[in-house]
Amino acid sequence: MYVRPVHFLALINMAKVVITLKVMPESPDVDLNKLEHEVIKEIKKFAGETEFKKEIEPVAFGLKALKITFVSDESKSNFDELENNIRNLNDVNSVEIVDVRRAIG
């Protein structure tokens, strides 16, 4: 009896992950709408067309952080590259991935 080998890795679909980035601007004077547009451009380069959720979180003394949640393929797990690209944008002080979850369904 002959059994043909099967490559299981080709049959496995990668899951989706939901990632939340926290972007800290350099000062309270930074236009968060403009910064959001630039960050989303970088995310689209990384993850392709995807869904976004934006939240502005008060930090202290008028400084507000931009939190963006988006969906990406699990196979694109090099989030360091995305963080570095966003960190190099004008008016960005720091970037941190605050949450990564596997999407269900």
SELUMDO-999257 format. One record per residue (C-alpha): residue in one letter; x negated, y, z negated. Coordinates in steps of 0.5 Angstrom, whole numbers. Last residue first. Layout:
REM residues N
(marti "A"; (X; Y; Z)),
...
END
This chain:
REM residues 105
(marti "G"; (27; 66; -29)),
(marti "I"; (22; 68; -35)),
(marti "A"; (17; 74; -34)),
(marti "R"; (10; 72; -37)),
(marti "R"; (8; 78; -42)),
(marti "V"; (3; 83; -42)),
(marti "D"; (3; 89; -47)),
(marti "V"; (-1; 95; -49)),
(marti "I"; (-6; 95; -43)),
(marti "E"; (-10; 101; -45)),
(marti "V"; (-12; 107; -41)),
(marti "S"; (-16; 113; -43)),
(marti "N"; (-17; 121; -42)),
(marti "V"; (-14; 121; -35)),
(marti "D"; (-13; 128; -32)),
(marti "N"; (-16; 127; -26)),
(marti "L"; (-16; 119; -24)),
(marti "N"; (-22; 115; -26)),
(marti "R"; (-19; 111; -32)),
(marti "I"; (-13; 109; -27)),
(marti "N"; (-18; 106; -22)),
(marti "N"; (-22; 103; -28)),
(marti "E"; (-15; 100; -31)),
(marti "L"; (-14; 97; -25)),
(marti "E"; (-20; 93; -24)),
(marti "D"; (-20; 91; -31)),
(marti "F"; (-13; 88; -30)),
(marti "N"; (-16; 82; -26)),
(marti "S"; (-11; 77; -27)),
(marti "K"; (-7; 78; -20)),
(marti "S"; (-5; 71; -20)),
(marti "E"; (0; 72; -25)),
(marti "D"; (4; 76; -20)),
(marti "S"; (6; 83; -22)),
(marti "V"; (12; 87; -25)),
(marti "F"; (11; 94; -28)),
(marti "T"; (11; 98; -35)),
(marti "I"; (9; 105; -35)),
(marti "K"; (7; 108; -41)),
(marti "L"; (5; 116; -41)),
(marti "A"; (2; 118; -47)),
(marti "K"; (4; 125; -50)),
(marti "L"; (0; 130; -54)),
(marti "G"; (4; 136; -57)),
(marti "F"; (0; 135; -64)),
(marti "A"; (1; 128; -64)),
(marti "V"; (3; 122; -60)),
(marti "P"; (10; 123; -57)),
(marti "E"; (11; 117; -52)),
(marti "I"; (14; 118; -45)),
(marti "E"; (17; 112; -42)),
(marti "K"; (17; 110; -35)),
(marti "K"; (19; 103; -32)),
(marti "F"; (17; 101; -25)),
(marti "E"; (19; 95; -20)),
(marti "T"; (14; 93; -15)),
(marti "E"; (11; 94; -8)),
(marti "G"; (4; 92; -8)),
(marti "A"; (1; 90; -15)),
(marti "F"; (-6; 93; -14)),
(marti "K"; (-5; 98; -9)),
(marti "K"; (2; 99; -12)),
(marti "I"; (-1; 100; -19)),
(marti "E"; (-6; 106; -16)),
(marti "K"; (0; 110; -13)),
(marti "I"; (4; 109; -20)),
(marti "V"; (-2; 112; -23)),
(marti "E"; (-2; 118; -19)),
(marti "H"; (5; 119; -19)),
(marti "E"; (5; 119; -27)),
(marti "L"; (0; 124; -27)),
(marti "K"; (4; 129; -23)),
(marti "N"; (10; 128; -27)),
(marti "L"; (6; 128; -33)),
(marti "D"; (3; 135; -32)),
(marti "V"; (-3; 136; -36)),
(marti "D"; (-3; 141; -41)),
(marti "P"; (-2; 137; -48)),
(marti "S"; (-10; 135; -46)),
(marti "E"; (-14; 129; -43)),
(marti "P"; (-8; 125; -41)),
(marti "M"; (-7; 118; -45)),
(marti "V"; (-4; 112; -40)),
(marti "K"; (-1; 106; -44)),
(marti "L"; (0; 101; -39)),
(marti "T"; (5; 95; -40)),
(marti "I"; (5; 89; -36)),
(marti "V"; (10; 84; -34)),
(marti "V"; (8; 78; -31)),
(marti "K"; (11; 74; -25)),
(marti "A"; (9; 66; -25)),
(marti "M"; (5; 63; -19)),
(marti "N"; (9; 58; -15)),
(marti "I"; (5; 51; -16)),
(marti "L"; (6; 47; -9)),
(marti "A"; (-1; 48; -7)),
(marti "L"; (-4; 47; -13)),
(marti "F"; (-1; 40; -13)),
(marti "H"; (-5; 37; -7)),
(marti "V"; (-2; 31; -5)),
(marti "P"; (-6; 25; -4)),
(marti "R"; (-3; 20; 1)),
(marti "V"; (-1; 13; -2)),
(marti "Y"; (-3; 7; 2)),
(marti "M"; (0; 0; 0)),
END
